[in-house]
Amino acid sequence: MQSTKENLQVLFEDNHIIVVNKRAGDITQGDKTRDKPLNEVVKEYVKVKYNKPGNVFIGTVHRLDRPTSGIVIFARTSKALERLNKMLRDKTIQILGFSLK
């Protein structure tokens, strides 16, 4: 089963980030297959949930391979994306009490 805005498994969200459970088979970002990527599903989810007009910003912090399931972090603002990317590079990111190294 692929993720949709109706069945998206959101583990955590606030004004800056949204953390979701990526199902095996979901693609994190678009590729040549043109299958709907998870980042677009998250955009649709945020747009509907918060009744946002226009485009919604969702920044992909990291990716997981298509056959892999697991936690994926998306930024809801460009500033959060910049900070999360730096934290990931510096190996100092902690989400939900887990350190991602």
N, C-alpha and C positions, 0 to 999 in steps of 0.2 A: 504494500500500500504506500503510495506517495503522499507527501505532505501537501495539504491545501490550507487555505485560510480558515476553513471550518474545522479541520482536525489537527492544526498545528499544535505541537506539544511545547508550550511555553513554560520554561522552568523558572525564569525570573525576568522581570522587566521593570525599568524605571524610566525617568526622562532622558537618560543617557545611553543605556544599553538594553538589549533584549537577548536573552540566552534561550536557545531552543534545543530540543532533542532532534538530531538529524537521523532520520530513518535510513537504513541501508537501501540503496537505490535512488535516494534523493541526490541531486547534483547541487553543489553549493553555489557555484556561479555558472553563468551561461557558457556554452561551448558549441562546437559545430553540430551537435545533435539537435539543437534548438528545443530541447526539452525545457520545461519551465523550471528555472533554478530556484533554490530555496530562498535566496535573497529577494527574489520577486514575490514569492509567497509571503514572506515576512512584510514586505512593503504593502501588499494587499491587506494583510491582517491589521497592520497599524492604521492604514487609511480608513478601514471600516470601523475598527474599534473606537478610534478617536474622532471619527467623522471629519477627517482632514481634507480640505479642498486642495486641488493641485497635486504636484508631485510630492512624494514622501522620500526623505533621505534615509537610506539604510546603507551603512558601510560594512563591508565584509572584513573582519579582523583576521580571520584565518580560515582555512578550508580543510575539509576531510574528503578523501577519495569517495567516489560514488558507491562502491560496495560496502563502505564502512559506516557504522552507526556511531553516534556519540554526540557530545555537546559542542555546539557552534555558537560563538559570540558575534553579535552584530552591533555596530554602533548606531545610535539614533541621531547623532549630530556629528558634524565634521570635526569638531574639537575633541569629542570622545574618541573618534576614530584615530586621530593623531596621537592622543595620549595612550590608547590601548596598543597601538602599533609600537610605540616606544617601550611600553612595559613588556610586551612580548619579546621584542629584540633584547631587552635588558634582563629578561627572565625574572621579572618581578611581579608578574600579574597573578592576582588571586581572585577567584570568583567562587562564591558560595562556600567559602572556607577551604577550597582546594587550591593549591599552588600549581600553576601550569608551567612546567619546565621542560 
